[in-house]
Amino acid sequence: LVSQLNKYFTTDKDEMPIILTACIEGKPTQDGPDKGPSSVRIVEPFHVLVWSIVTCVIRATTENTDAPPPPYLNPLREFLVAIIEAVSGPENFELDKTSIFRLDTTEGVFNQTAALILLGTFEALIEFVMNGNVRDQ
């Protein structure tokens, strides 16, 4: 899962942390009116990948507390903490109150789809934090 996520996540400060244009097909490339939302779709559900990793970490920490933690647990936690630090706000994703969210434009459908991916990612990360997997830093 992590190798798949690395295709769509970057820690480069000059780029958006989640490469939404790789997760969503059909972003409009030209200004002006477009032909509508028929071509916008999710091609990589980033939020589902994050949720799957969060579920693995939570189960590994709660199911068998007598056994030593599996060797993959700390790298997964570190990866999720890196995502938390990178997704500090929607402005990192070119989504703000001036964004178009109208469903009769490709840009609006793209922005709503991007918001859906971000919302799912935030929900998964909140679940991760609420289960005590992030220590004070």
PyMOL CGO cylinders between C-alpha atoms (Angstrom):
from pymol import cmd
from pymol.cgo import CYLINDER

trace = [
    CYLINDER, 0.00, 0.00, 0.00, 2.77, 2.44, 0.86, 0.3, 1, 1, 1, 1, 1, 1,
    CYLINDER, 2.77, 2.44, 0.86, 4.50, 1.98, -2.49, 0.3, 1, 1, 1, 1, 1, 1,
    CYLINDER, 4.50, 1.98, -2.49, 1.19, 2.77, -4.21, 0.3, 1, 1, 1, 1, 1, 1,
    CYLINDER, 1.19, 2.77, -4.21, 0.67, 5.83, -2.01, 0.3, 1, 1, 1, 1, 1, 1,
    CYLINDER, 0.67, 5.83, -2.01, 4.16, 7.12, -2.79, 0.3, 1, 1, 1, 1, 1, 1,
    CYLINDER, 4.16, 7.12, -2.79, 3.08, 7.56, -6.41, 0.3, 1, 1, 1, 1, 1, 1,
    CYLINDER, 3.08, 7.56, -6.41, 0.50, 10.14, -5.31, 0.3, 1, 1, 1, 1, 1, 1,
    CYLINDER, 0.50, 10.14, -5.31, 2.14, 11.78, -2.29, 0.3, 1, 1, 1, 1, 1, 1,
    CYLINDER, 2.14, 11.78, -2.29, 5.15, 14.08, -2.20, 0.3, 1, 1, 1, 1, 1, 1,
    CYLINDER, 5.15, 14.08, -2.20, 6.98, 15.88, 0.57, 0.3, 1, 1, 1, 1, 1, 1,
    CYLINDER, 6.98, 15.88, 0.57, 8.35, 18.46, -1.90, 0.3, 1, 1, 1, 1, 1, 1,
    CYLINDER, 8.35, 18.46, -1.90, 7.43, 21.88, -0.49, 0.3, 1, 1, 1, 1, 1, 1,
    CYLINDER, 7.43, 21.88, -0.49, 6.98, 23.36, -3.99, 0.3, 1, 1, 1, 1, 1, 1,
    CYLINDER, 6.98, 23.36, -3.99, 4.19, 20.93, -4.92, 0.3, 1, 1, 1, 1, 1, 1,
    CYLINDER, 4.19, 20.93, -4.92, 0.81, 19.96, -3.48, 0.3, 1, 1, 1, 1, 1, 1,
    CYLINDER, 0.81, 19.96, -3.48, 1.35, 17.09, -0.99, 0.3, 1, 1, 1, 1, 1, 1,
    CYLINDER, 1.35, 17.09, -0.99, -1.27, 14.89, -2.66, 0.3, 1, 1, 1, 1, 1, 1,
    CYLINDER, -1.27, 14.89, -2.66, -0.94, 14.87, -6.41, 0.3, 1, 1, 1, 1, 1, 1,
    CYLINDER, -0.94, 14.87, -6.41, -4.64, 15.22, -7.12, 0.3, 1, 1, 1, 1, 1, 1,
    CYLINDER, -4.64, 15.22, -7.12, -4.16, 15.54, -10.88, 0.3, 1, 1, 1, 1, 1, 1,
    CYLINDER, -4.16, 15.54, -10.88, -2.80, 11.98, -10.86, 0.3, 1, 1, 1, 1, 1, 1,
    CYLINDER, -2.80, 11.98, -10.86, -5.72, 10.75, -8.72, 0.3, 1, 1, 1, 1, 1, 1,
    CYLINDER, -5.72, 10.75, -8.72, -8.43, 12.39, -10.84, 0.3, 1, 1, 1, 1, 1, 1,
    CYLINDER, -8.43, 12.39, -10.84, -8.79, 12.12, -14.57, 0.3, 1, 1, 1, 1, 1, 1,
    CYLINDER, -8.79, 12.12, -14.57, -10.35, 14.96, -16.53, 0.3, 1, 1, 1, 1, 1, 1,
    CYLINDER, -10.35, 14.96, -16.53, -9.04, 18.24, -15.08, 0.3, 1, 1, 1, 1, 1, 1,
    CYLINDER, -9.04, 18.24, -15.08, -9.79, 21.05, -17.49, 0.3, 1, 1, 1, 1, 1, 1,
    CYLINDER, -9.79, 21.05, -17.49, -6.65, 22.44, -19.10, 0.3, 1, 1, 1, 1, 1, 1,
    CYLINDER, -6.65, 22.44, -19.10, -8.03, 25.53, -20.82, 0.3, 1, 1, 1, 1, 1, 1,
    CYLINDER, -8.03, 25.53, -20.82, -9.80, 28.65, -19.65, 0.3, 1, 1, 1, 1, 1, 1,
    CYLINDER, -9.80, 28.65, -19.65, -13.35, 29.40, -20.66, 0.3, 1, 1, 1, 1, 1, 1,
    CYLINDER, -13.35, 29.40, -20.66, -16.51, 27.36, -20.93, 0.3, 1, 1, 1, 1, 1, 1,
    CYLINDER, -16.51, 27.36, -20.93, -16.11, 23.63, -21.11, 0.3, 1, 1, 1, 1, 1, 1,
    CYLINDER, -16.11, 23.63, -21.11, -18.30, 20.77, -22.26, 0.3, 1, 1, 1, 1, 1, 1,
    CYLINDER, -18.30, 20.77, -22.26, -19.39, 19.67, -18.81, 0.3, 1, 1, 1, 1, 1, 1,
    CYLINDER, -19.39, 19.67, -18.81, -18.57, 17.04, -16.23, 0.3, 1, 1, 1, 1, 1, 1,
    CYLINDER, -18.57, 17.04, -16.23, -18.80, 13.90, -18.34, 0.3, 1, 1, 1, 1, 1, 1,
    CYLINDER, -18.80, 13.90, -18.34, -15.08, 13.09, -18.26, 0.3, 1, 1, 1, 1, 1, 1,
    CYLINDER, -15.08, 13.09, -18.26, -14.08, 13.64, -14.60, 0.3, 1, 1, 1, 1, 1, 1,
    CYLINDER, -14.08, 13.64, -14.60, -13.50, 10.49, -12.54, 0.3, 1, 1, 1, 1, 1, 1,
    CYLINDER, -13.50, 10.49, -12.54, -11.32, 9.13, -9.74, 0.3, 1, 1, 1, 1, 1, 1,
    CYLINDER, -11.32, 9.13, -9.74, -8.59, 6.88, -11.10, 0.3, 1, 1, 1, 1, 1, 1,
    CYLINDER, -8.59, 6.88, -11.10, -6.73, 6.43, -7.80, 0.3, 1, 1, 1, 1, 1, 1,
    CYLINDER, -6.73, 6.43, -7.80, -8.72, 6.57, -4.54, 0.3, 1, 1, 1, 1, 1, 1,
    CYLINDER, -8.72, 6.57, -4.54, -5.94, 8.03, -2.40, 0.3, 1, 1, 1, 1, 1, 1,
    CYLINDER, -5.94, 8.03, -2.40, -8.26, 8.37, 0.59, 0.3, 1, 1, 1, 1, 1, 1,
    CYLINDER, -8.26, 8.37, 0.59, -9.06, 4.64, 0.48, 0.3, 1, 1, 1, 1, 1, 1,
    CYLINDER, -9.06, 4.64, 0.48, -5.35, 3.80, 0.46, 0.3, 1, 1, 1, 1, 1, 1,
    CYLINDER, -5.35, 3.80, 0.46, -4.78, 6.03, 3.50, 0.3, 1, 1, 1, 1, 1, 1,
    CYLINDER, -4.78, 6.03, 3.50, -7.79, 4.48, 5.25, 0.3, 1, 1, 1, 1, 1, 1,
    CYLINDER, -7.79, 4.48, 5.25, -6.41, 0.98, 4.58, 0.3, 1, 1, 1, 1, 1, 1,
    CYLINDER, -6.41, 0.98, 4.58, -3.04, 1.87, 6.11, 0.3, 1, 1, 1, 1, 1, 1,
    CYLINDER, -3.04, 1.87, 6.11, -4.74, 3.48, 9.12, 0.3, 1, 1, 1, 1, 1, 1,
    CYLINDER, -4.74, 3.48, 9.12, -6.83, 0.33, 9.61, 0.3, 1, 1, 1, 1, 1, 1,
    CYLINDER, -6.83, 0.33, 9.61, -3.70, -1.85, 9.48, 0.3, 1, 1, 1, 1, 1, 1,
    CYLINDER, -3.70, -1.85, 9.48, -1.94, 0.31, 12.07, 0.3, 1, 1, 1, 1, 1, 1,
    CYLINDER, -1.94, 0.31, 12.07, -4.94, 0.40, 14.42, 0.3, 1, 1, 1, 1, 1, 1,
    CYLINDER, -4.94, 0.40, 14.42, -5.45, -3.36, 14.23, 0.3, 1, 1, 1, 1, 1, 1,
    CYLINDER, -5.45, -3.36, 14.23, -1.75, -4.06, 14.74, 0.3, 1, 1, 1, 1, 1, 1,
    CYLINDER, -1.75, -4.06, 14.74, -1.72, -1.91, 17.87, 0.3, 1, 1, 1, 1, 1, 1,
    CYLINDER, -1.72, -1.91, 17.87, -4.96, -3.15, 19.42, 0.3, 1, 1, 1, 1, 1, 1,
    CYLINDER, -4.96, -3.15, 19.42, -5.36, -6.84, 18.58, 0.3, 1, 1, 1, 1, 1, 1,
    CYLINDER, -5.36, -6.84, 18.58, -2.38, -8.52, 20.23, 0.3, 1, 1, 1, 1, 1, 1,
    CYLINDER, -2.38, -8.52, 20.23, -0.82, -6.27, 22.83, 0.3, 1, 1, 1, 1, 1, 1,
    CYLINDER, -0.82, -6.27, 22.83, 1.31, -9.08, 24.34, 0.3, 1, 1, 1, 1, 1, 1,
    CYLINDER, 1.31, -9.08, 24.34, 3.29, -9.69, 21.16, 0.3, 1, 1, 1, 1, 1, 1,
    CYLINDER, 3.29, -9.69, 21.16, 6.03, -7.32, 20.04, 0.3, 1, 1, 1, 1, 1, 1,
    CYLINDER, 6.03, -7.32, 20.04, 4.90, -4.82, 17.42, 0.3, 1, 1, 1, 1, 1, 1,
    CYLINDER, 4.90, -4.82, 17.42, 5.38, -5.94, 13.82, 0.3, 1, 1, 1, 1, 1, 1,
    CYLINDER, 5.38, -5.94, 13.82, 8.43, -4.45, 12.08, 0.3, 1, 1, 1, 1, 1, 1,
    CYLINDER, 8.43, -4.45, 12.08, 6.30, -2.56, 9.55, 0.3, 1, 1, 1, 1, 1, 1,
    CYLINDER, 6.30, -2.56, 9.55, 4.37, -0.63, 12.21, 0.3, 1, 1, 1, 1, 1, 1,
    CYLINDER, 4.37, -0.63, 12.21, 6.77, 2.26, 12.89, 0.3, 1, 1, 1, 1, 1, 1,
    CYLINDER, 6.77, 2.26, 12.89, 7.43, 3.05, 9.19, 0.3, 1, 1, 1, 1, 1, 1,
    CYLINDER, 7.43, 3.05, 9.19, 3.66, 3.12, 8.59, 0.3, 1, 1, 1, 1, 1, 1,
    CYLINDER, 3.66, 3.12, 8.59, 3.14, 5.45, 11.54, 0.3, 1, 1, 1, 1, 1, 1,
    CYLINDER, 3.14, 5.45, 11.54, 5.93, 7.73, 10.32, 0.3, 1, 1, 1, 1, 1, 1,
    CYLINDER, 5.93, 7.73, 10.32, 4.40, 7.80, 6.86, 0.3, 1, 1, 1, 1, 1, 1,
    CYLINDER, 4.40, 7.80, 6.86, 0.97, 8.73, 8.23, 0.3, 1, 1, 1, 1, 1, 1,
    CYLINDER, 0.97, 8.73, 8.23, 2.48, 11.46, 10.41, 0.3, 1, 1, 1, 1, 1, 1,
    CYLINDER, 2.48, 11.46, 10.41, 4.24, 12.83, 7.31, 0.3, 1, 1, 1, 1, 1, 1,
    CYLINDER, 4.24, 12.83, 7.31, 0.89, 12.99, 5.53, 0.3, 1, 1, 1, 1, 1, 1,
    CYLINDER, 0.89, 12.99, 5.53, -0.67, 14.76, 8.55, 0.3, 1, 1, 1, 1, 1, 1,
    CYLINDER, -0.67, 14.76, 8.55, 2.09, 17.36, 8.52, 0.3, 1, 1, 1, 1, 1, 1,
    CYLINDER, 2.09, 17.36, 8.52, 1.79, 17.88, 4.76, 0.3, 1, 1, 1, 1, 1, 1,
    CYLINDER, 1.79, 17.88, 4.76, -1.98, 18.33, 4.57, 0.3, 1, 1, 1, 1, 1, 1,
    CYLINDER, -1.98, 18.33, 4.57, -2.23, 21.28, 6.90, 0.3, 1, 1, 1, 1, 1, 1,
    CYLINDER, -2.23, 21.28, 6.90, -5.02, 23.03, 5.00, 0.3, 1, 1, 1, 1, 1, 1,
    CYLINDER, -5.02, 23.03, 5.00, -7.10, 23.12, 1.84, 0.3, 1, 1, 1, 1, 1, 1,
    CYLINDER, -7.10, 23.12, 1.84, -5.08, 26.04, 0.47, 0.3, 1, 1, 1, 1, 1, 1,
    CYLINDER, -5.08, 26.04, 0.47, -2.32, 23.50, -0.13, 0.3, 1, 1, 1, 1, 1, 1,
    CYLINDER, -2.32, 23.50, -0.13, -4.60, 21.96, -2.74, 0.3, 1, 1, 1, 1, 1, 1,
    CYLINDER, -4.60, 21.96, -2.74, -5.77, 25.07, -4.57, 0.3, 1, 1, 1, 1, 1, 1,
    CYLINDER, -5.77, 25.07, -4.57, -9.21, 24.71, -3.00, 0.3, 1, 1, 1, 1, 1, 1,
    CYLINDER, -9.21, 24.71, -3.00, -10.58, 27.73, -1.18, 0.3, 1, 1, 1, 1, 1, 1,
    CYLINDER, -10.58, 27.73, -1.18, -13.67, 29.91, -1.12, 0.3, 1, 1, 1, 1, 1, 1,
    CYLINDER, -13.67, 29.91, -1.12, -12.90, 31.23, -4.60, 0.3, 1, 1, 1, 1, 1, 1,
    CYLINDER, -12.90, 31.23, -4.60, -12.83, 27.76, -6.17, 0.3, 1, 1, 1, 1, 1, 1,
    CYLINDER, -12.83, 27.76, -6.17, -15.61, 26.77, -8.54, 0.3, 1, 1, 1, 1, 1, 1,
    CYLINDER, -15.61, 26.77, -8.54, -17.76, 23.86, -7.34, 0.3, 1, 1, 1, 1, 1, 1,
    CYLINDER, -17.76, 23.86, -7.34, -20.62, 24.07, -9.85, 0.3, 1, 1, 1, 1, 1, 1,
    CYLINDER, -20.62, 24.07, -9.85, -21.57, 20.67, -11.22, 0.3, 1, 1, 1, 1, 1, 1,
    CYLINDER, -21.57, 20.67, -11.22, -22.25, 21.99, -14.71, 0.3, 1, 1, 1, 1, 1, 1,
    CYLINDER, -22.25, 21.99, -14.71, -18.54, 22.61, -15.37, 0.3, 1, 1, 1, 1, 1, 1,
    CYLINDER, -18.54, 22.61, -15.37, -15.64, 20.20, -15.57, 0.3, 1, 1, 1, 1, 1, 1,
    CYLINDER, -15.64, 20.20, -15.57, -13.65, 22.42, -13.20, 0.3, 1, 1, 1, 1, 1, 1,
    CYLINDER, -13.65, 22.42, -13.20, -16.45, 22.33, -10.64, 0.3, 1, 1, 1, 1, 1, 1,
    CYLINDER, -16.45, 22.33, -10.64, -16.78, 18.54, -10.83, 0.3, 1, 1, 1, 1, 1, 1,
    CYLINDER, -16.78, 18.54, -10.83, -12.98, 18.19, -10.60, 0.3, 1, 1, 1, 1, 1, 1,
    CYLINDER, -12.98, 18.19, -10.60, -12.89, 20.45, -7.52, 0.3, 1, 1, 1, 1, 1, 1,
    CYLINDER, -12.89, 20.45, -7.52, -15.74, 18.53, -5.86, 0.3, 1, 1, 1, 1, 1, 1,
    CYLINDER, -15.74, 18.53, -5.86, -13.98, 15.24, -6.56, 0.3, 1, 1, 1, 1, 1, 1,
    CYLINDER, -13.98, 15.24, -6.56, -10.73, 16.64, -5.15, 0.3, 1, 1, 1, 1, 1, 1,
    CYLINDER, -10.73, 16.64, -5.15, -12.61, 17.81, -2.05, 0.3, 1, 1, 1, 1, 1, 1,
    CYLINDER, -12.61, 17.81, -2.05, -14.10, 14.31, -1.67, 0.3, 1, 1, 1, 1, 1, 1,
    CYLINDER, -14.10, 14.31, -1.67, -10.62, 12.74, -1.76, 0.3, 1, 1, 1, 1, 1, 1,
    CYLINDER, -10.62, 12.74, -1.76, -9.32, 15.28, 0.77, 0.3, 1, 1, 1, 1, 1, 1,
    CYLINDER, -9.32, 15.28, 0.77, -12.30, 14.78, 3.08, 0.3, 1, 1, 1, 1, 1, 1,
    CYLINDER, -12.30, 14.78, 3.08, -11.80, 11.01, 3.07, 0.3, 1, 1, 1, 1, 1, 1,
    CYLINDER, -11.80, 11.01, 3.07, -8.09, 11.48, 3.70, 0.3, 1, 1, 1, 1, 1, 1,
    CYLINDER, -8.09, 11.48, 3.70, -8.77, 13.85, 6.62, 0.3, 1, 1, 1, 1, 1, 1,
    CYLINDER, -8.77, 13.85, 6.62, -11.31, 11.42, 8.11, 0.3, 1, 1, 1, 1, 1, 1,
    CYLINDER, -11.31, 11.42, 8.11, -8.80, 8.56, 7.97, 0.3, 1, 1, 1, 1, 1, 1,
    CYLINDER, -8.80, 8.56, 7.97, -6.07, 10.70, 9.54, 0.3, 1, 1, 1, 1, 1, 1,
    CYLINDER, -6.07, 10.70, 9.54, -8.42, 11.85, 12.30, 0.3, 1, 1, 1, 1, 1, 1,
    CYLINDER, -8.42, 11.85, 12.30, -9.20, 8.20, 13.06, 0.3, 1, 1, 1, 1, 1, 1,
    CYLINDER, -9.20, 8.20, 13.06, -5.45, 7.52, 13.22, 0.3, 1, 1, 1, 1, 1, 1,
    CYLINDER, -5.45, 7.52, 13.22, -4.88, 10.40, 15.65, 0.3, 1, 1, 1, 1, 1, 1,
    CYLINDER, -4.88, 10.40, 15.65, -7.92, 9.61, 17.80, 0.3, 1, 1, 1, 1, 1, 1,
    CYLINDER, -7.92, 9.61, 17.80, -6.68, 6.06, 18.34, 0.3, 1, 1, 1, 1, 1, 1,
    CYLINDER, -6.68, 6.06, 18.34, -3.59, 7.42, 20.07, 0.3, 1, 1, 1, 1, 1, 1,
    CYLINDER, -3.59, 7.42, 20.07, -1.12, 6.77, 17.27, 0.3, 1, 1, 1, 1, 1, 1,
    CYLINDER, -1.12, 6.77, 17.27, 0.42, 10.24, 17.24, 0.3, 1, 1, 1, 1, 1, 1,
    CYLINDER, 0.42, 10.24, 17.24, 2.64, 11.25, 20.11, 0.3, 1, 1, 1, 1, 1, 1,
    CYLINDER, 2.64, 11.25, 20.11, 3.13, 14.90, 21.08, 0.3, 1, 1, 1, 1, 1, 1,
    CYLINDER, 3.13, 14.90, 21.08, 5.88, 16.36, 18.98, 0.3, 1, 1, 1, 1, 1, 1,
]
cmd.load_cgo(trace, "trace")
